[in-house]
């Protein structure tokens, strides 16, 4: 009886050990789930990386953004980020190109070729103002890039092309306006873009400090509507012959 009990306990112990080893081995041999199906949809993976990287660079700048943290928040890996973008600076440059492209898409989508010059200029000014309001990350990234003296923007083949498109559109409006006599002869597309961009940019870039100093009245829905119209008045007033602001501004 004693020997039978001892033999039974021995078998239970051996069986339990073998079962544990089998389970442990199964756990070790179980394939790890891939974080992403990048081979099937590389475009989606790149877009995911750029979305997360845009937030990181806008919040922390080029030096402060961490590639490891970007990888952790995406469905890929640090190695894959470098595979697509080369290095951290390459990723940052791609982010810049992406935000510039996003801003210009709104302006490009607006067809003003068939509008009379004054209305065309109004629409372009409004579109630029609205695009800046809707893209605060663009504002932060441009501020960061200016700290770098536009070093990475100069290395891009995409950004100059994107920016040229809006100048070409304004040049066409100015040429038609001068020919019809409704715009002054000194109307300059580059100057008009500078005026529109500077006011639209400041409205977003200095919102926090301006509101802290003077209150937030200009940043209410009604306040922004009025400021938008003031920017239009400023631009049109600079080049339109005998311009009269809209009543009620």
DACORGI-V558682 format. One record per pair of residues at least 12 apart in sequence whose C-alpha atoms are under 10 Angstrom apart, sorted by sequence separation. I is the first residue (numbers start at 1). J is the second residue. D is the distance in Angstrom with one decimal. If there is no record, write none. Layout:
BEGIN
I;J;D, I;J;D
END
This chain:
BEGIN
53;65;8.1, 67;79;9.9, 111;123;9.3, 112;124;7.9, 174;186;9.3, 175;187;8.8, 207;219;7.7, 233;245;5.9, 53;66;9.1, 56;69;8.8, 57;70;9.8, 68;81;9.8, 110;123;8.0, 111;124;9.3, 174;187;6.3, 175;188;9.4, 232;245;8.8, 233;246;8.2, 53;67;8.4, 56;70;7.2, 67;81;8.3, 110;124;7.6, 173;187;9.8, 174;188;7.0, 175;189;9.3, 232;246;9.9, 55;70;9.3, 67;82;9.4, 174;189;6.7, 203;218;9.2, 204;219;9.5, 230;245;8.7, 53;69;9.4, 54;70;9.6, 107;123;9.2, 108;124;9.4, 171;187;9.2, 173;189;8.3, 203;219;8.7, 229;245;8.9, 230;246;9.8, 233;249;8.4, 52;69;9.5, 53;70;6.1, 107;124;6.7, 110;127;8.0, 170;187;9.9, 171;188;7.5, 172;189;8.6, 229;246;8.6, 232;249;9.6, 52;70;6.3, 53;71;8.9, 106;124;9.7, 107;125;9.2, 109;127;9.8, 170;188;8.4, 171;189;5.1, 174;192;9.6, 51;70;9.7, 52;71;8.6, 107;126;9.5, 108;127;9.6, 170;189;5.1, 171;190;8.2, 229;248;9.6, 230;249;6.8, 50;70;9.4, 52;72;9.8, 53;73;9.3, 67;87;9.3, 107;127;6.0, 169;189;8.4, 170;190;8.0, 229;249;5.9, 49;70;7.4, 52;73;6.9, 53;74;9.1, 67;88;7.1, 106;127;6.9, 107;128;6.7, 167;188;9.7, 168;189;7.9, 170;191;10.0, 171;192;9.7, 203;224;8.9, 228;249;9.1, 49;71;7.6, 52;74;6.8, 66;88;8.8, 106;128;8.0, 167;189;6.0, 168;190;9.3, 170;192;7.9, 226;248;8.9, 227;249;8.6, 51;74;8.9, 65;88;9.1, 104;127;9.6, 107;130;9.8, 166;189;8.9, 167;190;6.3, 170;193;7.8, 226;249;6.2, 49;73;8.6, 50;74;9.3, 67;91;9.5, 103;127;9.6, 104;128;8.5, 106;130;9.0, 107;131;8.0, 166;190;9.3, 167;191;9.7, 203;227;8.7, 225;249;8.9, 48;73;9.2, 49;74;6.0, 63;88;9.3, 103;128;8.1, 106;131;6.8, 167;192;9.0, 203;228;9.5, 48;74;6.3, 49;75;8.0, 62;88;8.2, 63;89;9.6, 105;131;9.2, 164;190;9.8, 167;193;7.1, 47;74;9.9, 48;75;7.4, 49;76;7.9, 62;89;7.7, 65;92;9.5, 103;130;9.6, 104;131;8.2, 166;193;8.0, 200;227;9.4, 46;74;9.7, 48;76;8.7, 49;77;9.5, 103;131;5.8, 199;227;9.4, 200;228;8.3, 45;74;8.3, 46;75;9.9, 62;91;9.7, 102;131;8.7, 103;132;7.3, 199;228;9.3, 45;75;7.1, 46;76;9.2, 62;92;6.9, 44;75;9.9, 45;76;7.2, 49;80;9.6, 50;81;9.5, 61;92;9.2, 62;93;9.8, 103;134;8.8, 199;230;9.7, 200;231;7.8, 49;81;7.3, 103;135;7.2, 199;231;6.8, 102;135;8.4, 198;231;9.9, 199;232;10.0, 46;80;9.3, 57;91;9.7, 58;92;10.0, 197;231;9.8, 45;80;9.3, 46;81;8.1, 49;84;9.6, 50;85;10.0, 53;88;9.9, 57;92;7.2, 100;135;9.8, 103;138;7.8, 196;231;7.0, 199;234;9.5, 45;81;9.3, 49;85;9.9, 56;92;9.8, 99;135;8.1, 102;138;8.8, 195;231;8.5, 196;232;8.0, 199;235;9.9, 35;72;10.0, 38;75;8.8, 54;91;9.3, 58;95;9.6, 99;136;9.9, 101;138;10.0, 195;232;9.9, 36;74;9.0, 37;75;8.7, 38;76;7.8, 46;84;7.3, 53;91;7.7, 54;92;8.0, 57;95;8.3, 58;96;9.9, 99;137;7.7, 100;138;7.1, 128;166;9.8, 196;234;8.5, 35;74;8.6, 36;75;5.3, 37;76;8.8, 45;84;9.5, 46;85;9.0, 53;92;7.7, 57;96;9.5, 99;138;5.6, 100;139;9.9, 195;234;8.2, 196;235;6.7, 35;75;5.2, 36;76;5.9, 54;94;9.3, 55;95;9.5, 98;138;9.2, 99;139;9.2, 195;235;6.7, 34;75;8.8, 35;76;5.7, 36;77;9.1, 50;91;7.7, 53;94;9.5, 54;95;5.8, 100;141;9.7, 194;235;9.8, 34;76;8.5, 35;77;8.0, 38;80;8.9, 42;84;9.2, 49;91;8.9, 50;92;8.9, 53;95;7.1, 54;96;8.2, 96;138;8.0, 99;141;8.3, 100;142;9.1, 124;166;8.9, 192;234;9.8, 193;235;9.0, 52;95;9.7, 95;138;9.6, 99;142;9.3, 192;235;6.5, 195;238;9.5, 50;94;7.6, 51;95;8.3, 54;98;8.8, 191;235;9.5, 192;236;8.9, 50;95;6.1, 54;99;8.2, 96;141;7.1, 124;169;8.9, 125;170;10.0, 49;95;9.5, 50;96;9.8, 95;141;8.8, 96;142;8.0, 124;170;8.2, 192;238;8.5, 51;98;9.4, 191;238;9.9, 192;239;8.6, 50;98;8.1, 121;169;9.6, 50;99;9.9, 92;141;9.6, 96;145;8.6, 120;169;9.6, 121;170;7.4, 124;173;9.8, 187;236;9.9, 120;170;8.8, 47;98;9.8, 187;238;7.9, 188;239;8.4, 93;145;9.7, 120;172;10.0, 121;173;6.8, 186;238;9.6, 187;239;5.4, 92;145;9.9, 117;170;9.6, 120;173;6.8, 121;174;8.5, 183;236;8.9, 186;239;7.5, 187;240;8.3, 108;162;9.5, 119;173;9.6, 120;174;9.7, 183;237;9.9, 184;238;8.6, 185;239;8.2, 97;152;9.9, 117;172;8.9, 118;173;8.2, 183;238;9.2, 184;239;5.3, 185;240;9.7, 96;152;8.4, 97;153;8.1, 113;169;8.3, 117;173;5.4, 118;174;9.2, 121;177;9.5, 183;239;5.5, 184;240;6.0, 185;241;9.5, 96;153;7.4, 101;158;8.5, 105;162;8.9, 108;165;7.7, 112;169;8.3, 116;173;8.3, 117;174;7.2, 120;177;9.7, 182;239;8.6, 183;240;4.5, 184;241;5.9, 93;151;9.7, 94;152;9.6, 100;158;9.0, 101;159;7.7, 104;162;6.7, 107;165;9.1, 108;166;7.4, 111;169;9.4, 112;170;9.7, 115;173;9.0, 117;175;8.8, 118;176;9.7, 143;201;9.9, 182;240;6.0, 183;241;5.5, 184;242;9.5, 93;152;6.0, 94;153;9.7, 97;156;7.6, 100;159;6.7, 103;162;9.4, 104;163;7.5, 107;166;7.2, 113;172;8.0, 117;176;6.3, 118;177;7.3, 142;201;9.7, 181;240;9.1, 182;241;5.6, 183;242;9.2, 92;152;8.2, 93;153;7.0, 96;156;9.0, 97;157;9.1, 98;158;9.3, 99;159;9.7, 100;160;9.8, 101;161;9.8, 102;162;9.9, 103;163;9.9, 112;172;9.6, 113;173;7.7, 116;176;8.2, 117;177;5.1, 181;241;7.8, 182;242;8.5, 183;243;9.4, 92;153;9.9, 93;154;9.7, 97;158;6.4, 98;159;9.0, 101;162;6.6, 104;165;8.3, 108;169;8.6, 112;173;8.3, 116;177;7.9, 117;178;8.9, 139;200;9.9, 140;201;9.9, 178;239;9.7, 182;243;9.2, 90;152;8.8, 93;155;8.1, 94;156;8.5, 96;158;9.6, 97;159;5.9, 100;162;7.2, 101;163;9.0, 104;166;7.5, 107;169;9.3, 117;179;10.0, 139;201;6.7, 143;205;8.2, 177;239;9.4, 178;240;9.5, 89;152;8.0, 93;156;7.1, 96;159;8.1, 97;160;9.7, 100;163;8.2, 113;176;9.6, 117;180;8.6, 138;201;9.6, 139;202;9.0, 142;205;9.8, 177;240;8.5, 178;241;9.8, 94;158;9.4, 116;180;9.4, 117;181;10.0, 118;182;7.5, 140;204;9.2, 177;241;9.8, 90;155;9.8, 93;158;9.9, 94;159;10.0, 97;162;8.8, 117;182;7.7, 118;183;7.9, 128;193;9.0, 132;197;8.4, 136;201;9.2, 139;204;7.1, 140;205;7.1, 174;239;9.0, 90;156;9.8, 93;159;9.7, 116;182;9.6, 117;183;8.0, 138;204;10.0, 139;205;6.2, 174;240;10.0, 125;192;8.9, 129;196;7.3, 132;199;9.9, 133;200;7.6, 137;204;9.9, 138;205;9.8, 139;206;10.0, 125;193;8.4, 128;196;7.0, 129;197;7.5, 132;200;6.1, 133;201;8.3, 136;204;6.7, 137;205;9.9, 124;193;9.5, 127;196;9.9, 128;197;7.0, 129;198;9.7, 131;200;8.6, 132;201;6.3, 135;204;9.0, 136;205;7.8, 125;195;9.4, 126;196;8.8, 129;199;8.0, 130;200;8.1, 131;201;9.7, 132;202;9.4, 133;203;7.8, 134;204;9.3, 121;192;9.2, 125;196;6.1, 128;199;9.9, 129;200;4.9, 132;203;8.4, 133;204;6.3, 124;196;9.1, 125;197;8.6, 128;200;7.1, 129;201;7.9, 132;204;7.0, 133;205;9.7, 128;201;9.3, 132;205;9.4, 126;200;9.4, 129;203;8.7, 125;200;9.1, 129;204;9.7, 58;136;9.0, 59;137;8.5, 58;137;5.8, 61;140;8.8, 62;141;9.3, 57;137;9.0, 58;138;7.9, 60;140;9.8, 61;141;7.6, 58;139;8.6, 59;140;7.9, 60;141;9.8, 55;137;7.4, 58;140;5.6, 59;141;8.7, 61;143;9.6, 62;144;7.8, 54;137;7.5, 57;140;8.8, 58;141;5.3, 61;144;6.3, 62;145;8.8, 54;138;9.0, 57;141;7.2, 58;142;9.1, 60;144;9.3, 61;145;8.7, 58;143;9.3, 59;144;9.9, 55;141;9.7, 58;144;7.9, 61;147;9.8, 62;148;9.3, 54;141;8.4, 57;144;8.7, 133;224;9.5, 130;224;9.9, 129;224;10.0, 129;227;9.6, 130;228;8.3, 129;228;6.8, 128;228;10.0, 129;229;9.8, 127;228;10.0, 126;228;6.9, 129;231;8.2, 125;228;8.8, 126;229;8.1, 129;232;9.1, 125;229;9.5, 126;231;8.3, 125;231;7.7, 126;232;6.9, 122;229;9.4, 125;232;6.1, 124;232;9.3, 125;233;9.7, 122;231;9.7, 123;232;8.9, 122;232;6.2, 125;235;7.6, 121;232;8.6, 122;233;8.7, 125;236;9.0, 122;235;8.3, 121;235;8.4, 122;236;7.2, 121;236;7.4, 119;236;9.6, 118;236;7.5, 121;240;9.8, 118;239;9.4, 118;240;7.3, 117;240;9.4, 118;241;10.0, 118;243;9.6
END
